[in-house]
Amino acid sequence: MAKTRRMTTEFGKQVKQALIQKNLTQHDLALIVGISDSYLCDILKGLKRPQKHVNQICSILEIEEKKIAS
């Protein structure tokens, strides 16, 4: 049985772009935030949306939260 793949959210796309600009990986970001790689992946896919971690990610990557509110 094939797994269903969930699309990355707009927030996830912005995070990935910011990671590229800052020469960081998703693993690096997960370590900085203090969460697992898989939990970060769930956040980027929109499966989880813990405001505390979203705020940290925005601060670390210098993403304006108002631009990601979707």
Order of alpha helices (4+ residues) and beta strands (2+ residues): alpha-alpha-alpha-alpha-alpha
